[in-house]
């Protein structure tokens, strides 16, 4: 197994895309939870 720091730097773009995707998905879940709580609160 070879460790080449240049490959690590090249793969940072994929790490960034994954982190942004995760942040976006969690944001959608959080917003939908807030909206559903607001809707069901008006009983």
C-alpha positions in Angstrom: 0.0 0.0 0.0 1.5 3.3 -1.1 0.8 6.6 0.5 1.0 9.5 -1.9 0.0 12.9 -0.5 -0.9 14.2 -3.9 -3.7 11.6 -4.2 -5.0 12.8 -0.8 -5.1 16.4 -2.0 -6.8 15.3 -5.3 -9.5 13.4 -3.4 -10.4 16.4 -1.2 -13.0 17.5 -3.8 -14.9 14.2 -3.4 -14.7 14.6 0.4 -16.1 18.2 0.0 -18.9 17.0 -2.2 -19.8 14.2 0.2 -19.9 16.6 3.2 -22.0 19.1 1.3 -24.4 16.4 0.3 -24.7 15.2 3.9 -25.2 18.7 5.2 -27.9 19.3 2.5 -29.7 16.0 3.4 -29.7 16.7 7.1 -30.9 20.3 6.4 -33.9 18.9 4.4 -34.7 16.5 7.2 -34.5 19.2 9.9 -36.6 21.6 7.9 -39.3 19.0 7.2 -39.4 18.1 10.9 -39.9 21.8 11.8 -42.6 22.3 9.2 -44.4 19.1 10.3 -44.3 20.2 13.9 -45.7 23.6 13.0 -48.5 22.0 11.0 -49.5 19.5 13.7 -49.3 22.2 16.5 -52.4 24.0 15.2 -55.0 21.6 16.6 
